[in-house]
């Protein structure tokens, strides 16, 4: 799913709904894979990936907004699992 974010960034796509949906799917996928692998806590892997992607997309306020306000509500849902 991070390839979708890269495509959105390269195309200067600004569709907030599609970008948010991509983030939701990415976070869900990372969380599910972490649970299945049993390696570490899922919330730690989600946080590590968000940090990594933040560095990659930090110059795009639409793909990675400074506050991550569009993705922030997704994190508590996943961290409690």
Protein Blocks (a to p, Z undefined) as FASTA:
>chain_A
ZZmmmmmmmnopabfklmmmmmmmmmmmmmmmmmmnopajfklmmmmmmmmmmmmmmmpm
klmgfklmmmmmmmmmmmmZZ
